[in-house]
Amino acid sequence: MDISIIVPLFNEAESLPKLYEWIARVMKENKFSYEIIFVNDGSTDNSWEVIQSLKASNALTPSTVRGICFRRNYGKSAALYCGFKAANGNVVITMDADLQDSPDEIPELYRMIMEDGYDLVSGWKQKRYDNKLTKNLPSKLFNATARKVTGIKLHDMNCGLKAYRKEVVKNIEVFSEMHRYIPYLAKNAGFTKIGEKVVQHRKREFGTSKFGINRFVNGYLDLMTLWFLNKFGKQPMHFFGLVGSLMFFIGLIAVIVVGSMKLYALSHGVQAMLVGVNPYFHIAILMMILGCMLFLAGFLAELIIRNSPSRNDYLIKAEI
C-alpha cells in the first residue's frame, strides 16, 4: 500500500464527508493505493456515525476507510499513537479533520519521502489565517524556542500536516501531549533526515478550534521533558548523581567551615553563635540531605532502567 492517511478528530462531523471526498479525489487522480484511518477521539457529536456511513459507502473497497473510536477524549497524541500502530502504508500522512489542511499537498509530500529520501517532512503554514495575537505570535515564539532546544530547523513543528516513512511511525511512541514534538522524537530515534514543505493553510469552515491558550504552557513543559529524557533518559545517574554529589560536598564543606569558625572562636575565647542556631549550618545540612536523596534517586533510576526489557530496543536499524 502506498499511503496511510491518519485523521485524528474531535467533534468534526460536519467536515468529514467533504474531507473524505477531497482525499479520495486526490488519491484517484494520482493512482495511489491508500487507506484513511479516522481516529475518533471521544467526540460527543455524531462523528462516529459519519465515519460508519463512509465505511458503508465503500463496501466494495473495505480497506479504504478505517475507523478507531475512543471511549472518551484522550487527546491528539493518543489518537496519533493508535493511528500509527494501525497504519500499513509505505508513507504515512497525518492531517487535521477541520479542512484547514489541504489534501492537495499529499502527492508532493509522498514524493519527498519516496524520491528525495526524507524520513519525515513537516508542513509549514507560512501564511496563516489564525488570530495573530492569540495564535500567530505565541506560535512563532514557541517554534523559535523549539528550534533552539531540539536543533531541528523547522518553522512550524506543530503543523498537523506531516509525512513519514513507515519505519519512523513504527519506531516512535507518541505519549502525553508530545504530538507537538514528533520531529524531535524521530530525531532521537535516529531518523535525522527531516525536511519541510510550505503548505496551504485554509480557514476553518465548520466548528471551532479545540486547542486553548494553555497548549503553549504545556508545550514548553513537554519540551523540557523531552530534552531531559533525551539527555539523561538512558543514564539518569549522570544527572541526579552529579547534582546530588555537588550538593552534598558543598553542604559538607559548609558544615566544616561553620564548625571550624566555632572552634576558632572558642580557642581564642571569643563568644560566637551556637552552631545549632546558625542558619548556615541548617542550610548546609539540608544541602547534604538533598544531595543524598538526589544521588539515591539516580541510583534507583539506573536499577529500573537496567531491568527494563526494552532498554536496548532502539539500537538496531536493520538486520540481514
LINZI-V11564 format. One record per pair of residues at least 6 apart in sequence whose C-alpha atoms are under 8 Angstrom apart, sorted by sequence separation. I is the first residue (numbers start at 1). J is the second residue. If there is no record, write none. Layout:
# LINZI-V11564
i=I j=J
i=I j=J
This chain:
# LINZI-V11564
i=27 j=33
i=58 j=64
i=95 j=101
i=112 j=118
i=113 j=119
i=130 j=136
i=146 j=152
i=147 j=153
i=186 j=192
i=232 j=238
i=265 j=271
i=266 j=272
i=275 j=281
i=276 j=282
i=305 j=311
i=27 j=34
i=40 j=47
i=55 j=62
i=58 j=65
i=113 j=120
i=147 j=154
i=232 j=239
i=265 j=272
i=40 j=48
i=84 j=92
i=113 j=121
i=128 j=136
i=174 j=182
i=55 j=64
i=112 j=121
i=55 j=65
i=262 j=272
i=54 j=65
i=55 j=66
i=143 j=154
i=144 j=155
i=146 j=157
i=183 j=194
i=262 j=273
i=109 j=121
i=143 j=155
i=173 j=185
i=262 j=274
i=38 j=51
i=93 j=106
i=143 j=156
i=172 j=185
i=262 j=275
i=143 j=157
i=172 j=186
i=52 j=67
i=68 j=83
i=140 j=155
i=51 j=67
i=259 j=275
i=172 j=189
i=258 j=275
i=168 j=186
i=171 j=189
i=91 j=110
i=48 j=69
i=158 j=179
i=159 j=180
i=91 j=113
i=158 j=180
i=258 j=280
i=91 j=114
i=157 j=180
i=158 j=181
i=168 j=191
i=258 j=281
i=157 j=181
i=157 j=183
i=254 j=280
i=255 j=281
i=38 j=65
i=40 j=67
i=42 j=69
i=254 j=281
i=35 j=63
i=36 j=64
i=37 j=65
i=38 j=66
i=39 j=67
i=40 j=68
i=41 j=69
i=42 j=70
i=3 j=32
i=5 j=34
i=7 j=36
i=9 j=38
i=35 j=64
i=36 j=65
i=37 j=66
i=38 j=67
i=39 j=68
i=40 j=69
i=41 j=70
i=42 j=71
i=43 j=72
i=255 j=284
i=2 j=32
i=3 j=33
i=4 j=34
i=5 j=35
i=6 j=36
i=7 j=37
i=8 j=38
i=9 j=39
i=10 j=40
i=34 j=64
i=35 j=65
i=36 j=66
i=37 j=67
i=38 j=68
i=39 j=69
i=40 j=70
i=41 j=71
i=42 j=72
i=43 j=73
i=124 j=154
i=254 j=284
i=255 j=285
i=2 j=33
i=3 j=34
i=4 j=35
i=5 j=36
i=6 j=37
i=7 j=38
i=8 j=39
i=9 j=40
i=10 j=41
i=12 j=43
i=16 j=47
i=35 j=66
i=37 j=68
i=39 j=70
i=41 j=72
i=42 j=73
i=124 j=155
i=125 j=156
i=152 j=183
i=1 j=33
i=2 j=34
i=3 j=35
i=4 j=36
i=5 j=37
i=6 j=38
i=7 j=39
i=8 j=40
i=9 j=41
i=10 j=42
i=11 j=43
i=13 j=45
i=41 j=73
i=42 j=74
i=122 j=154
i=124 j=156
i=152 j=184
i=251 j=283
i=252 j=284
i=1 j=34
i=4 j=37
i=6 j=39
i=8 j=41
i=10 j=43
i=11 j=44
i=12 j=45
i=13 j=46
i=14 j=47
i=17 j=50
i=41 j=74
i=123 j=156
i=124 j=157
i=251 j=284
i=252 j=285
i=9 j=43
i=10 j=44
i=11 j=45
i=13 j=47
i=16 j=50
i=41 j=75
i=122 j=156
i=125 j=159
i=150 j=184
i=250 j=284
i=251 j=285
i=11 j=46
i=12 j=47
i=13 j=48
i=16 j=51
i=41 j=76
i=122 j=157
i=124 j=159
i=251 j=286
i=11 j=47
i=123 j=159
i=251 j=287
i=252 j=288
i=10 j=47
i=13 j=50
i=17 j=54
i=122 j=159
i=123 j=160
i=250 j=287
i=251 j=288
i=41 j=79
i=123 j=161
i=250 j=288
i=40 j=79
i=122 j=161
i=123 j=162
i=180 j=219
i=248 j=287
i=249 j=288
i=39 j=79
i=122 j=162
i=247 j=287
i=248 j=288
i=39 j=80
i=121 j=162
i=122 j=163
i=154 j=195
i=177 j=218
i=247 j=288
i=248 j=289
i=120 j=162
i=121 j=163
i=154 j=196
i=177 j=219
i=181 j=223
i=188 j=230
i=248 j=290
i=39 j=82
i=120 j=163
i=121 j=164
i=247 j=290
i=248 j=291
i=39 j=83
i=120 j=164
i=178 j=222
i=247 j=291
i=248 j=292
i=119 j=164
i=120 j=165
i=177 j=222
i=246 j=291
i=37 j=83
i=119 j=165
i=244 j=290
i=245 j=291
i=118 j=165
i=244 j=291
i=245 j=292
i=120 j=168
i=243 j=291
i=244 j=292
i=119 j=168
i=244 j=293
i=37 j=87
i=113 j=163
i=244 j=294
i=245 j=295
i=113 j=164
i=243 j=294
i=244 j=295
i=113 j=165
i=243 j=295
i=109 j=162
i=110 j=163
i=241 j=294
i=242 j=295
i=35 j=89
i=109 j=163
i=240 j=294
i=241 j=295
i=34 j=89
i=240 j=295
i=241 j=296
i=240 j=297
i=241 j=298
i=237 j=295
i=240 j=298
i=241 j=299
i=101 j=160
i=239 j=298
i=101 j=161
i=238 j=298
i=237 j=298
i=236 j=298
i=237 j=299
i=10 j=73
i=120 j=183
i=236 j=299
i=96 j=160
i=237 j=301
i=95 j=160
i=96 j=161
i=236 j=301
i=237 j=302
i=94 j=160
i=95 j=161
i=236 j=302
i=9 j=76
i=94 j=161
i=95 j=162
i=235 j=302
i=8 j=76
i=93 j=161
i=94 j=162
i=93 j=162
i=94 j=163
i=93 j=163
i=8 j=79
i=92 j=163
i=93 j=164
i=120 j=191
i=234 j=305
i=8 j=80
i=91 j=163
i=92 j=164
i=119 j=191
i=122 j=194
i=124 j=196
i=126 j=198
i=129 j=201
i=91 j=164
i=92 j=165
i=119 j=192
i=120 j=193
i=121 j=194
i=122 j=195
i=123 j=196
i=124 j=197
i=125 j=198
i=126 j=199
i=127 j=200
i=128 j=201
i=129 j=202
i=130 j=203
i=6 j=80
i=91 j=165
i=92 j=166
i=119 j=193
i=120 j=194
i=121 j=195
i=122 j=196
i=123 j=197
i=124 j=198
i=125 j=199
i=126 j=200
i=127 j=201
i=128 j=202
i=129 j=203
i=142 j=216
i=90 j=165
i=91 j=166
i=118 j=193
i=119 j=194
i=120 j=195
i=121 j=196
i=122 j=197
i=123 j=198
i=124 j=199
i=125 j=200
i=126 j=201
i=90 j=166
i=117 j=193
i=118 j=194
i=121 j=197
i=123 j=199
i=125 j=201
i=6 j=83
i=26 j=103
i=30 j=107
i=89 j=166
i=92 j=169
i=118 j=195
i=139 j=216
i=142 j=219
i=146 j=223
i=150 j=227
i=6 j=84
i=19 j=97
i=26 j=104
i=88 j=166
i=138 j=216
i=142 j=220
i=149 j=227
i=134 j=213
i=19 j=99
i=23 j=103
i=6 j=87
i=16 j=97
i=22 j=103
i=23 j=104
i=15 j=97
i=4 j=87
i=15 j=98
i=4 j=88
i=15 j=99
i=85 j=169
i=3 j=88
i=4 j=89
i=12 j=97
i=84 j=169
i=85 j=170
i=3 j=89
i=4 j=90
i=6 j=92
i=12 j=98
i=84 j=170
i=1 j=88
i=2 j=89
i=3 j=90
i=4 j=91
i=5 j=92
i=6 j=93
i=7 j=94
i=8 j=95
i=9 j=96
i=1 j=89
i=2 j=90
i=3 j=91
i=4 j=92
i=5 j=93
i=6 j=94
i=7 j=95
i=8 j=96
i=9 j=97
i=109 j=197
i=1 j=90
i=2 j=91
i=3 j=92
i=4 j=93
i=5 j=94
i=6 j=95
i=7 j=96
i=8 j=97
i=3 j=93
i=5 j=95
i=7 j=97
i=81 j=173
i=81 j=174
i=80 j=174
i=81 j=175
i=105 j=199
i=105 j=200
i=78 j=174
i=77 j=174
i=78 j=175
i=102 j=199
i=77 j=175
i=78 j=176
i=102 j=200
i=77 j=176
i=80 j=179
i=101 j=200
i=102 j=201
i=77 j=177
i=101 j=201
i=102 j=202
i=76 j=177
i=77 j=178
i=100 j=201
i=101 j=202
i=75 j=177
i=77 j=179
i=100 j=202
i=76 j=179
i=99 j=202
i=100 j=203
i=99 j=203
i=100 j=204
i=99 j=204
i=98 j=204
i=99 j=205
i=3 j=110
i=98 j=205
i=98 j=206
i=189 j=314
i=171 j=314
i=15 j=205
i=15 j=206
i=14 j=206
i=12 j=206
i=12 j=207
i=10 j=210
